[in-house]
Amino acid sequence: MRNLLIHILCMIIFLSCSGGSGSEGSGGELFQSKTISNVFVLDLPTGKTYSDGENIDISLDHSQIISVSGAPRLTLTIGSTTKYADYLTGDDSRTIVFRYTVQSSDQDLDGIEINSQIDLNGGSLDYTYQGEVQAASQSFSLKDSSGIIVDTALPGPEITNFIEPFNGTYAEGAELLFQVNYEADVNITGNPRLALTVGSSTTFANYSSGDGSSSVIFSYTIQAGDDDSDGIALASNSIQLNGGSIQAVSDSANANLDVSSFLDSMASVIVNTSSGITAPDQVANLSTAPTTSNTTLALSWSVPNDNGTTISSYAVQYREQGSIDWTNLSPNPSSNSTSVSGLIEGTTYEFRVAANNGLLGPWSDVETAEIFDIASLSPIAWLSATSITNGGTEPTDGDKIASWEDLSGAASAATESDPDEQPIYEEDVFNGLPAVRFDALTRSLEGTFTRVSNNGLTVFIVAKMDANNPRKCLFEFYSDNGNQNDHRGFFFTYGMNEANTNHNLDDTTFNLWTAYDTGTHTDLWENGQVIYSNNQNWQGKSTAFTGAGAYVLGDDQTSGDQFNGYIAEFLIFDNQLSTSDREKVETYLKNKWGTP
């Protein structure tokens, strides 16, 4: 019995060691080695944006030491193009590294793709197990590679500013302008646009202008039914190319499109097409004028049609010529004139104005003016109907003028104590501006000045003579030295220093007259056109005096040439201005008063 048990035990051991005659699963597994994993595991580089010349290294890890021969590779899709990451290193190791070097033409902004099958490319990947060479698996599981971005486009121009429409309420037909400023000039193709949210609707401000410059303008015209009481907004913070392009002029690099860093609230850009009122017409006749300060310009403009609703204020913007950013004047003026201070002498500025009656009207045409110091041209008298008091409380329509203050600082005010001989201040006489009305007044306003040079005079006057009233005197100036020949005036329609030849000066509208007086001869211009040159002064009268002098407006010393009409502005300079300085003063007067 004992021997039988020993025999049976020996048979069991024998069968277990030899595997017997049974198939796998008959119990021999107890003595076999464990099965290895013949699988590569993908190891991706850190997700980032790769540019031209940068390397993308992709690793495959295996449980066994891999022998590499030939040039196996990984297949990549970059954009829509097939590329290959070639074998780099890893022979006789458990990690195989493949490398792709980004090329200048590569572009894939949503992440590269990796094929899950190794391309042996005529090579091999093997490992040895229990003395036998085994082929490594060529497949592997993928991982998310969308973070591996390829962008080889050259850095394009960056946005430096985004300017929203002016705060206000806009009606049907009004234009909303958006300005995107770049650090460099850009070329525009197609129709880029900005997506807007107006009320609950999405609409688009389309490209309007700016090709070849650093400032790109987008425009949207308010349509019937558009309403947004809490302010419009951008539906997207990026410019939509819409099949077009915005690229640097210098190298065609794609420009930045994201405006979010410069976006301000547009809660005050209101759209109301159902208010029942109509926005004012476009402001016209915007003009500029120097002041007694060389850092301040005066602005004035015609009052536009309010279309049935009273204009409450005006929006005024200005900028240096060549600049792309508008500055808003604050507070908004309520009348059709204002001044802009803090400017730089010798700098040319641009200005524009829009009227507001609860709805903002269209912007005026841009007016350009250079800041210059009029005092440096040595005026000896300067009167303007837009500044009767030179900083005080201005008169109102119909007021009598007892004193008209000098702006030059070199003359006294022109005064008249007798109310019966005082001229009348009238508003909105010409170009929306006031003027002083004279009606046959005897030696009305008179002032004094002092001459330090007798090297000629330059005289400017903006005025209007009543029609069919020849040989009347707008002004006369004279010496206080007692010499009866040291005087001369401006007679209508004869001219400066002329009293016997009718030159038929215009009496149909306001005009700008300029005169050069050498002391014995005179040149005269009407609205920049020559009337006469080197004309001898009447009866040898001379203006070549120095010292104390005086002037009278609306008459002469004889009290026999009383004027009927308006005087708007009057300047005398104690020298013959250069052509450029004369034209500069003429330009400012023409722009201000809207003379022909």
FIMIKOL-605732 format. One record per residue (C-alpha): residue number from 1; x, z, y. Coordinates in steps of 0.1 Angstrom, whole numbers. Last residue first. Layout:
 pos     u     w     v
 NUM     X     Z     Y
...
end
This chain:
 pos     u     w     v
 596  -156  -490  1341
 595  -158  -453  1348
 594  -167  -429  1320
 593  -160  -398  1340
 592  -136  -380  1318
 591  -121  -410  1300
 590  -116  -429  1333
 589  -101  -398  1350
 588   -77  -391  1321
 587   -67  -428  1320
 586   -61  -430  1357
 585   -39  -399  1356
 584   -18  -414  1329
 583   -18  -448  1346
 582    -3  -432  1377
 581    23  -413  1357
 580    33  -445  1339
 579    35  -466  1371
 578    55  -439  1388
 577    37  -418  1413
 576    43  -424  1450
 575    47  -389  1465
 574    27  -360  1478
 573    -1  -364  1453
 572   -38  -364  1465
 571   -66  -359  1440
 570  -104  -362  1444
 569  -131  -359  1417
 568  -169  -365  1416
 567  -179  -376  1451
 566  -214  -389  1454
 565  -232  -410  1480
 564  -240  -414  1517
 563  -209  -410  1539
 562  -208  -403  1576
 561  -186  -428  1595
 560  -191  -416  1631
 559  -180  -380  1629
 558  -147  -392  1646
 557  -126  -371  1624
 556  -138  -389  1593
 555  -168  -384  1570
 554  -178  -374  1535
 553  -148  -352  1528
 552  -123  -340  1555
 551   -86  -335  1550
 550   -59  -314  1567
 549   -22  -314  1573
 548     6  -289  1580
 547    41  -301  1574
 546    54  -336  1568
 545    43  -369  1582
 544    45  -405  1569
 543     8  -412  1568
 542     9  -438  1595
 541   -17  -458  1615
 540    -3  -491  1625
 539   -37  -505  1636
 538   -49  -505  1600
 537   -22  -499  1574
 536    -4  -531  1563
 535   -15  -542  1528
 534    13  -541  1503
 533   -10  -550  1475
 532   -48  -557  1474
 531   -77  -551  1450
 530   -57  -547  1419
 529   -77  -538  1388
 528   -73  -503  1373
 527  -108  -492  1379
 526  -104  -504  1416
 525   -68  -505  1426
 524   -53  -504  1461
 523   -18  -508  1474
 522   -10  -496  1509
 521    14  -501  1538
 520    28  -479  1566
 519    32  -445  1551
 518    41  -459  1516
 517     5  -454  1505
 516    -4  -460  1469
 515   -41  -460  1463
 514   -63  -455  1432
 513  -101  -460  1431
 512  -122  -449  1401
 511  -158  -461  1402
 510  -192  -446  1398
 509  -219  -473  1399
 508  -234  -502  1419
 507  -213  -499  1450
 506  -183  -520  1440
 505  -157  -527  1467
 504  -165  -556  1489
 503  -130  -560  1503
 502  -144  -558  1539
 501  -115  -563  1563
 500  -115  -542  1595
 499  -112  -506  1584
 498   -84  -504  1559
 497   -61  -475  1552
 496   -78  -472  1517
 495  -106  -495  1511
 494  -132  -516  1529
 493  -164  -508  1512
 492  -162  -479  1519
 491  -135  -464  1540
 490  -107  -443  1526
 489   -88  -425  1553
 488   -58  -424  1576
 487   -40  -401  1598
 486    -8  -396  1617
 485   -16  -419  1646
 484   -32  -392  1667
 483    -1  -371  1667
 482   -12  -336  1673
 481    10  -321  1645
 480   -21  -311  1624
 479   -16  -343  1603
 478   -45  -363  1588
 477   -65  -369  1558
 476   -98  -388  1557
 475  -125  -389  1530
 474  -153  -410  1517
 473  -158  -428  1550
 472  -185  -454  1555
 471  -179  -490  1566
 470  -205  -505  1543
 469  -238  -489  1532
 468  -256  -516  1511
 467  -257  -495  1479
 466  -250  -458  1480
 465  -213  -451  1475
 464  -202  -437  1442
 463  -171  -416  1436
 462  -140  -410  1416
 461  -110  -407  1439
 460   -73  -409  1433
 459   -46  -409  1460
 458    -8  -414  1457
 457    12  -407  1489
 456    45  -419  1504
 455    79  -404  1508
 454    68  -380  1535
 453    77  -349  1516
 452    69  -312  1520
 451    33  -317  1529
 450    11  -287  1535
 449   -26  -286  1528
 448   -59  -279  1546
 447   -96  -282  1538
 446  -128  -297  1552
 445  -162  -300  1537
 444  -188  -317  1560
 443  -175  -336  1590
 442  -210  -345  1599
 441  -232  -350  1569
 440  -248  -384  1564
 439  -261  -375  1529
 438  -233  -362  1506
 437  -239  -354  1470
 436  -214  -335  1448
 435  -211  -345  1412
 434  -221  -331  1378
 433  -213  -345  1344
 432  -234  -362  1317
 431  -215  -394  1321
 430  -228  -396  1357
 429  -252  -373  1376
 428  -259  -347  1350
 427  -260  -318  1375
 426  -262  -321  1413
 425  -244  -299  1438
 424  -256  -306  1474
 423  -234  -312  1505
 422  -232  -286  1533
 421  -239  -298  1568
 420  -272  -280  1574
 419  -258  -249  1557
 418  -231  -246  1584
 417  -200  -228  1570
 416  -183  -258  1554
 415  -153  -254  1532
 414  -127  -274  1513
 413  -106  -248  1495
 412   -71  -245  1507
 411   -43  -266  1493
 410   -13  -262  1471
 409   -27  -244  1441
 408   -37  -277  1427
 407   -73  -268  1417
 406   -88  -265  1452
 405  -121  -247  1454
 404  -152  -264  1469
 403  -168  -239  1494
 402  -201  -240  1511
 401  -217  -262  1485
 400  -255  -262  1485
 399  -272  -256  1452
 398  -296  -283  1439
 397  -285  -281  1402
 396  -266  -249  1395
 395  -234  -236  1409
 394  -205  -225  1387
 393  -196  -189  1384
 392  -159  -185  1390
 391  -130  -202  1372
 390  -121  -228  1398
 389  -153  -225  1418
 388  -163  -262  1419
 387  -148  -269  1385
 386  -167  -299  1370
 385  -171  -314  1405
 384  -133  -317  1407
 383  -111  -311  1438
 382   -73  -315  1438
 381   -51  -313  1469
 380   -13  -314  1474
 379    -6  -326  1439
 378    31  -324  1429
 377    33  -344  1397
 376    44  -312  1379
 375    10  -297  1386
 374    -6  -323  1363
 373    12  -307  1334
 372     6  -330  1305
 371   -14  -326  1272
 370   -19  -360  1257
 369   -54  -372  1250
 368   -73  -390  1222
 367  -110  -392  1217
 366  -125  -396  1182
 365  -159  -412  1181
 364  -186  -387  1181
 363  -197  -368  1150
 362  -232  -373  1136
 361  -259  -348  1143
 360  -261  -313  1130
 359  -297  -300  1124
 358  -310  -270  1142
 357  -306  -289  1174
 356  -268  -294  1169
 355  -247  -319  1187
 354  -214  -333  1173
 353  -180  -334  1190
 352  -146  -350  1183
 351  -111  -344  1196
 350   -76  -359  1189
 349   -44  -344  1204
 348   -12  -358  1218
 347    16  -333  1224
 346    37  -332  1256
 345    25  -297  1264
 344    13  -278  1234
 343   -23  -265  1231
 342   -35  -229  1231
 341   -66  -238  1250
 340   -96  -261  1245
 339  -121  -264  1273
 338  -158  -269  1273
 337  -184  -294  1285
 336  -218  -306  1272
 335  -235  -272  1272
 334  -240  -246  1244
 333  -203  -244  1234
 332  -196  -234  1198
 331  -175  -202  1198
 330  -151  -211  1185
 329  -134  -245  1184
 328  -130  -258  1148
 327   -95  -271  1138
 326   -93  -304  1120
 325   -66  -309  1094
 324   -50  -343  1088
 323   -23  -342  1115
 322   -10  -375  1129
 321   -25  -367  1164
 320   -27  -329  1167
 319   -61  -316  1158
 318   -95  -309  1174
 317  -131  -301  1165
 316  -161  -292  1186
 315  -196  -284  1173
 314  -222  -284  1200
 313  -250  -260  1206
 312  -288  -255  1210
 311  -299  -291  1215
 310  -337  -291  1221
 309  -359  -307  1195
 308  -376  -340  1202
 307  -350  -365  1192
 306  -322  -346  1210
 305  -309  -378  1227
 304  -272  -373  1234
 303  -258  -353  1263
 302  -228  -372  1276
 301  -194  -357  1270
 300  -169  -332  1285
 299  -137  -317  1274
 298  -111  -298  1295
 297   -76  -295  1281
 296   -54  -264  1281
 295   -17  -257  1275
 294    -4  -272  1308
 293   -29  -250  1327
 292   -45  -262  1360
 291   -66  -284  1338
 290   -62  -318  1324
 289   -92  -339  1315
 288  -108  -352  1283
 287  -137  -375  1277
 286  -164  -379  1251
 285  -186  -407  1262
 284  -210  -405  1232
 283  -224  -378  1210
 282  -243  -393  1181
 281  -281  -388  1181
 280  -296  -354  1176
 279  -310  -345  1142
 278  -347  -351  1135
 277  -372  -323  1130
 276  -399  -320  1103
 275  -378  -296  1083
 274  -381  -315  1051
 273  -347  -331  1048
 272  -328  -298  1048
 271  -293  -296  1035
 270  -272  -265  1044
 269  -235  -263  1045
 268  -234  -225  1052
 267  -230  -215  1015
 266  -200  -240  1013
 265  -176  -213  1000
 264  -140  -223  1002
 263  -121  -244   977
 262   -83  -246   981
 261   -71  -234   947
 260  -101  -252   930
 259   -91  -286   942
 258   -79  -299   908
 257   -70  -337   909
 256   -33  -337   909
 255   -19  -371   915
 254    -8  -394   887
 253    27  -407   893
 252    28  -442   906
 251    64  -438   918
 250    64  -438   957
 249    28  -445   964
 248    18  -416   943
 247   -13  -422   922
 246   -51  -417   925
 245   -69  -438   899
 244  -102  -454   891
 243  -124  -453   860
 242  -145  -425   875
 241  -114  -407   887
 240  -135  -375   889
 239  -119  -351   914
 238  -117  -316   900
 237  -135  -284   908
 236  -167  -297   892
 235  -203  -294   904
 234  -190  -287   939
 233  -214  -266   960
 232  -242  -271   985
 231  -255  -242  1006
 230  -283  -217  1002
 229  -312  -238  1015
 228  -304  -269   996
 227  -327  -299  1000
 226  -323  -335   992
 225  -357  -352   991
 224  -347  -381  1013
 223  -310  -388  1009
 222  -280  -372  1026
 221  -251  -396  1027
 220  -221  -385  1007
 219  -185  -392  1016
 218  -150  -386  1001
 217  -119  -389  1023
 216   -84  -389  1010
 215   -55  -378  1032
 214   -19  -385  1022
 213   -21  -422  1031
 212   -19  -455  1013
 211   -56  -455  1005
 210   -74  -429  1026
 209  -110  -440  1029
 208  -145  -435  1014
 207  -143  -423   978
 206  -177  -413   967
 205  -195  -380   972
 204  -216  -377   941
 203  -249  -362   930
 202  -260  -334   908
 201  -294  -319   914
 200  -306  -283   916
 199  -302  -280   953
 198  -273  -302   961
 197  -246  -298   934
 196  -218  -322   941
 195  -195  -342   919
 194  -165  -356   938
 193  -156  -392   934
 192  -130  -418   925
 191  -141  -454   929
 190  -116  -479   918
 189   -80  -477   930
 188   -64  -453   954
 187   -28  -452   964
 186   -13  -419   975
 185     9  -407  1003
 184    26  -373   997
 183    18  -336   999
 182   -19  -344   994
 181   -49  -336  1015
 180   -84  -339  1001
 179  -111  -343  1028
 178  -149  -340  1022
 177  -174  -356  1045
 176  -211  -351  1044
 175  -230  -378  1062
 174  -264  -374  1078
 173  -291  -399  1068
 172  -316  -372  1058
 171  -309  -339  1076
 170  -278  -316  1077
 169  -277  -280  1086
 168  -244  -267  1097
 167  -209  -256  1086
 166  -185  -285  1089
 165  -180  -304  1057
 164  -153  -290  1033
 163  -116  -295  1037
 162   -93  -293  1007
 161   -57  -286  1012
 160   -22  -291   999
 159   -30  -311   967
 158     1  -319   946
 157    15  -354   944
 156    23  -364   908
 155    46  -348   882
 154    59  -377   861
 153    37  -384   831
 152    54  -373   799
 151    26  -351   787
 150    25  -341   750
 149     4  -311   741
 148     9  -290   710
 147   -20  -266   714
 146   -43  -289   694
 145   -21  -284   663
 144   -46  -263   642
 143   -32  -259   608
 142   -30  -283   579
 141   -26  -276   542
 140     3  -292   524
 139     9  -323   503
 138    42  -337   489
 137    46  -312   461
 136    82  -306   451
 135    95  -326   422
 134   109  -304   394
 133   144  -303   380
 132   146  -282   348
 131   169  -253   341
 130   142  -227   342
 129   130  -241   376
 128   150  -265   397
 127   136  -278   430
 126   131  -313   443
 125   123  -332   476
 124   131  -369   475
 123   140  -399   496
 122   126  -434   498
 121   105  -426   528
 120    93  -393   513
 119    63  -393   536
 118    50  -358   534
 117    12  -357   532
 116   -10  -335   555
 115    -7  -360   584
 114    -1  -341   617
 113   -22  -346   648
 112   -10  -341   684
 111   -29  -321   710
 110   -57  -329   736
 109   -34  -342   763
 108   -15  -367   742
 107    10  -390   760
 106    41  -406   748
 105    58  -434   767
 104    88  -414   778
 103    96  -403   743
 102    92  -369   727
 101   119  -360   701
 100   103  -354   667
  99   120  -330   643
  98   114  -320   607
  97   126  -287   592
  96   126  -278   555
  95   125  -241   547
  94   133  -227   512
  93   169  -237   513
  92   193  -261   495
  91   187  -288   521
  90   169  -274   551
  89   177  -296   581
  88   165  -324   603
  87   140  -346   584
  86   123  -370   608
  85    91  -364   627
  84    74  -397   628
  83    51  -415   653
  82    18  -432   649
  81     1  -440   682
  80   -34  -432   694
  79   -23  -402   715
  78     4  -388   694
  77    -4  -392   657
  76    23  -377   635
  75    36  -386   600
  74    62  -362   586
  73    95  -374   572
  72   117  -377   542
  71   152  -392   548
  70   173  -394   517
  69   179  -364   495
  68   166  -328   499
  67   171  -300   474
  66   145  -273   479
  65   151  -236   470
  64   117  -224   457
  63    88  -206   473
  62    84  -234   499
  61    82  -234   537
  60    75  -265   558
  59    88  -265   594
  58    78  -286   625
  57   102  -290   654
  56    89  -308   685
  55   119  -316   707
  54   119  -323   745
  53   132  -356   758
  52   100  -365   778
  51    77  -336   782
  50    62  -311   758
  49    32  -289   768
  48    29  -257   748
  47    18  -243   715
  46    45  -225   697
  45    60  -245   669
  44    41  -250   637
  43    48  -236   602
  42    31  -255   573
  41    32  -240   539
  40    46  -262   511
  39    31  -257   476
  38    46  -255   441
  37    36  -219   434
  36    54  -206   402
  35    37  -197   368
  34    46  -163   352
  33    71  -162   323
  32    57  -164   286
  31    57  -134   262
  30    21  -122   265
  29    10  -158   268
  28    15  -163   231
  27   -19  -148   223
  26   -37  -178   210
  25   -44  -190   245
  24   -21  -220   241
  23   -27  -235   207
  22   -22  -219   173
  21     5  -227   147
  20    24  -197   154
  19    36  -190   189
  18    70  -183   175
  17    73  -147   187
  16    37  -137   183
  15    34  -153   148
  14    66  -135   137
  13    54  -102   150
  12    21  -105   133
  11    37  -115   100
  10    60   -85   102
   9    31   -62   107
   8    13   -76    76
   7    43   -72    55
   6    48   -36    66
   5    12   -28    58
   4    15   -43    23
   3    46   -23    16
   2    28     9    24
   1     0     0     0
end
